[in-house]
Amino acid sequence: TVFDDIISEGDEELLEKMTNDLNNNHTQKKRKLILIFLKIQMVS
C-alpha cells in the first residue's frame, strides 16, 4: 500500500493497532480521514 512506503518498521505496529481500533469503532469514512491525517503528519 501507499503507507508501506512511508511507515517505518517501528510505526507499523502502532498503525496496525490504531487501524484495528478504528475497524471496531468507526465508519470507513472516518478511518480514511484519520489515515490521511496520519500520512500528512508522517510526511511533514
Secondary structure, DSSP 8 states (H G I E B T S, - for coil): -HHHHH--HHHHHHHHHHHHHHHHHS-HHHHHHHHHHHHHHHH-
